[in-house]
Amino acid sequence: MDSLTQVVLGAAVGEAVLGKKVGNKAMLWGAIAGTIPDLDVAARFLTDTITATEMHRGFSHSIVFSVLMAPILGWLVHQIKKRPDVGWQGWAKLFFWGLFTHPLLDAFTTWGTQLFWPFDVRLAFNSIFVIDPLYTVPFLTCLVIAAFKKKGTLSRKRINNLGIYLSTGYLVITLFLKWGAYSKITAELEQQNIAYSGISMRPAPLNTILWNANVDAGENYLIGDYSFFDSQPVTFTPFPKNREASQELAATDAVQRLSKISKGWYILEKENDQWVYNDLRFGLISIDPQKPQFVFRYILEEKNGTITATEDRPKMENTDAIFATLWKRMMGN
C-alpha cells in the first residue's frame, strides 16, 4: 500500500499496543515501524533494475524480518526513552506488530509480499489497489480523533480500535467483491464461448467497483474490465503474446527473471526496433486513447552480451483526463 496508509496502520497498531502507557509517542513509533519495510526501495540505487524488482517486498516484508528486527529496535528505543514500565520487551512488541502488519496489508495488493521468505512464495490476494481512499480515509479519521483524546481513556481506545475494525472489515469485503467480479468474468467467457487456461484479476485504481481481468486464451491475452454498475456484456480486447517472434529473447536470463516476477503474465513487443517487456499484472493506462500503454514495462537492451532492463513508467501528463475516463468506466458501460 502507499506510504500514508502504512503510516496510519503502524500508528494505530502502536496505539493499540502501548498507547495506554506512552500516549501519542506510541503512534509515532508505530508509524516509524510501519514505514521501515518499504526502505527496501533503496535497492534501486544500489543494484540493477531486475534485481531491485526481485528484492522489492522480499526479506523486509517477511515474518523473519519482523522477528529479527523487533527486539533490536525495541532495545534501541528503550535506550533512548528509558521507560522501566515499558522495558525493551514492550517496545519490541510494538515494533513486531508494526513491522508485521505492514506486509500483511501488502499481501492484499497485486504485487504481494514474500511473507514466508526464504521460501519462494509471493502472497498476493489482488483485492485492493495500492491507494484506496475507502480503506485509508476512515482509518486516518479515527486515528486523528484518537490522538486528541486523553491517554489511557476508554474513548481513545474505542476510536482507535474502530479504525482498525473498519479497515480490516473493508479488506474482507474486497475479497468478496473480487469473487463477485471473477464470477461475472467467467460467466461472460462461457457465454461468449471463449476458451481460456487462466485468469488474473485485480481492482482498477482507487476503487473496488471496477475490476480488470487478464485472460490467457492461447496465442493471445484477452484484457477486459467489469464494473458492478455495468449493464452491457464485458468486452475483451486481444493482445498477441508474440511468443514465436520473441522466442530467442524470452529464453534469456533477464526475461526469465522478469517472467517469474510477473508470474508469466507478460508480452514482449518491438517498438521502433526496441524490445519492450510489458508486465500485464497492473493493467493498462489510457494516456493515449488510441494506444493504451501497460503501466509496468521495461525497455530491454543488449550491453556486452547481456540483456539489461530499464523501467519505463508512463508519463502522467494528462491526469485529469485519465481520472475522468476511470470515473466514467466505473459508473458502468
N, C-alpha and C positions, 0 to 999 in steps of 0.2 A: 504494500500500500504506500501512499505518498507519505512524505516526512511528517506533515502536520498530523495526520491520522495516527501514526506510530507514536508521536509525542503525546497525543491525547490518551491513547491506550496505556502507554507507560506511566503517565502521570496518575491515571485512575487506579491502576494496579498498585502503584506506590502508596497512594492514599489508603487503599484497602488493606495493605499490609502494615504500614507504620503511621498512618495519618493520626491515629488516636494519641500517639506519643510525641510525634515531631511536627504535626500540622502540615503547613504548606511546603515545608522542606521535603516531606515525603513525596509530594507531587513533583518537586524539582528533580530530585534524584531518580524518581521513577521515569520522568521524561528523558533524562540522560540515558538511563538503561535502555529505554525503548528506541533510542537513536543508534546505539553502539553497533548492532548487527549490520546496519547499512554502510558502515565505514569500509566495507569490502569494495565499494566503488573506487577506492584509491588504487585498486589493481589496474585500472585503466591507464594510469600514469606510470605504472611500473613494468608492464608487460604488453604483449601484443593483444589485438582485439579479440581473437578467438579464445585465448587463454583467460582473459579477463571475463569474457562472457561465460565461460565454463565455471569460473570461480564465483560468479555473482549468485547470491543466495545459496552458497555452499556451506563450508565449515562454520562461518559466523552465524548461520541460521539453523544450527543443529542443536540437538539435546546435549551433545558432548560439549559444545562451546558454552552453553548455559551452565552446565555443571562445573566446568573447569574455571570459568571466569567469575562466577558469583562469589565464591569465598575470597578470591583475590581482591575484587573490587570492594567487597564488604569490609575486608580488613583495612584497605586503604582509606575508605571513608571513615572508619572507626578511628583511625589515627588522626584524622582531621577534626572530627566532631567530638570525640571523647565523651560519648554518652553511655555511662555504665548501665542505665536502664534499657538500652537498646543492644549494646555489645556488637561485636563484629558479626555474630550469628544473625541478629535482626537485620542488619544492613545486607548481609549475604542473601537472606530470604527475599528482601525487596528486589535485589538485583537479579536473582534467579527468575522470579516471576516476570520482571520487566524484560529480561532477555528472552525468555521462553515464549511469552505471549506474542512477541513480535513475529517470529516465524510461523506460529500457529495461525495468525491472521493472514500472513502472506500466502499460506497454503491454499487459501480460497481464491487466489488470483490465478491468472493464466500462466505466469512464469513459474509459480510454485516455489517450493523450498526443498533443500536436501535435509529435511528434519532428522533423518536417520543416518546421516553421514557417520562413518565412512562407507556405508552401504550405498551402492549406486542406484538410489531410488529418489526420484523427484516427485514430491507430493503436490498435486495441483488439482483442485476441485473445479477451477474455471467458472466460478459462480458469481464473482464480483469484480468490477473494473478497479484498477489501481487508485482511481479517485471516484468516490461515490458520496455525494452530499447527504444522501439519506442515511448513510452509516455515520458520517463524521459530525454533521451539524447538531443532531440531538445529543450525541455523546459529548461534544465540546460544550454545549449549553449547560448540561448537567454538571460538568467539571467546573466551569466558571462559577456557577451558583454555589457549588460546594466549597470552593476556595474562599468565599466570603462569609461562610458560616464559621462559627466558633469551633476551635479544635476540640475533638472528642465528643461533640454533641450528636445526639441520635439523628437529628435532621440532616446534618452534614453527611453522616454515614449513609442514610437512606437515599439522598440525592445522588451521591457518588455511585452507589450500587444500582440506582435506577439507570444511570448512563451505561453501566456495564451490561445490565439485563437487556436494555433496548438494543444496544449494538450487537450483542450475542444473538438475540432473537431475530434480528434482521439477517444475520448471516445464515441462520437456519432457514429463514423464509427464502433466501436466494437459491438454496438447494432445491426447494420445491418449485420455484419459478423456472429453474433450469430444466427440471424434469418435465414440466408442462410444455416448455418450448421444444424440448427434444421430442416429446410425443407428437407434437404438431408437425415438426420437420419430417420425422419418419413416416407419418401418415401421408404427408404430401408426396414423398418419394414413392411410396407404394401406389398412390392414386395416379401419379404421372408415369408409372411403370419404369422407374429409373433403378437400374441395378447398381449396387454400391457395396464396398467392402469395409468402410469405416466412416465415422462421423466425429468431428471435433466441434464443440460448441462453446461459446463464451458470450457474455453480455457486451453490448455496444458501450462506448464511453459514457460515463457519468450517470448510468441508469441500469435498471434491471427489467425494463419494459420491452426493449428491443434487443433481440438476440441474433448473433451472427453464427452461421454454420459453414464449415468446410466439409465437403463430401468427397470421398475417394471413389471415383467412378471409372476406374481403369486407366485409360490414357489421359483422362482429364480430371482435374479437380473441379467440382461444382461449388460455387460460393453463392449462398443465399442468406436472407435475413427474414426474421419473423417478429412482428410486434403483437402484443396481446390485444391491440386495437385494430388489427388487420381484418378486412372483410373480403379480400381477394386472395386467390391462391398464391403460394410462395413462388417467386421467380428464381430459377437457378441459372447462374452465368458460368459457362465453361471456361476453364483456363488450362491450356495444354501443359502437360508435365515436361515435355521436351526431353524425356529420358534418353532416347536414342541419340539425339543431336548432341547431348551433353555427357554422353557415357564416359568418355575419357576423363573429363574434368570431374565428374561425380565420383570417380574412383580415387581421387587424390586424398591425401590425409586431411587437408584443410576442409574440404567439402564433407568428408565423412564425419568429422568432428562437429561441423555445423549441423549436419543432418541429425546427429544424435541429440544435440541441444533442442532442435525443433521437432524431435520425435518423428522424423520422416516427412513432416508436412512442409515441403519446400518446392520451389520452382526455380530452375536455372534458365535464364533467358539472356539473349545477347542484345545490347543496346549500343548502337554506334561502335560496333566492333569491340565492345567491352562486356565481359560476362558479369552478370548480376545474380546474386543469390537472394531469393525472396523467402522470408520466413512467414508462412501463412498463418501462424497461430494468433497473430494480433490483427489480422484483417486488413481491410483497405481503408484509405482515406481519400475523400473526393476533393482534392485540391484543384484538379482539372477534371470537370465533369466528363470530358471526352476520353480521358485516360486516367482512371483512378490508380493510385500507387499504393503498394503494400507498405505498411507502417515500418516494419523492420526489414531492412535489406542491406546487403553488403556488396561492395564493389570488389571483385576478385582480380588480382594482378599477379603475374609471374615475375619474381625477382630472384635472380641467381638460381633458377631451377626450382624455387619454392613458391607455392601459392600463398599469397597474403590476402587478408580480408580487411576492408576499411568500412566502418559503419556509415551508411548513407541515409540519414534521417530526412523525412520530408521537410521542406521549408514552409513553416506555418505563417504565410504572408496574408492570408485572407481568412482569418479565424471566424469572423462574423458570418461569412457565407457557409463555412464548414458547420458551425453550430446551428445555423438556420436549416441546413439540409438535414442534420441529425434530428432536430426537433420535429421537422415535418414528417420524417420517416417514422419516428416514434409514435406519432399520432395516428398511424395506420395508412394502408395503401388504398 
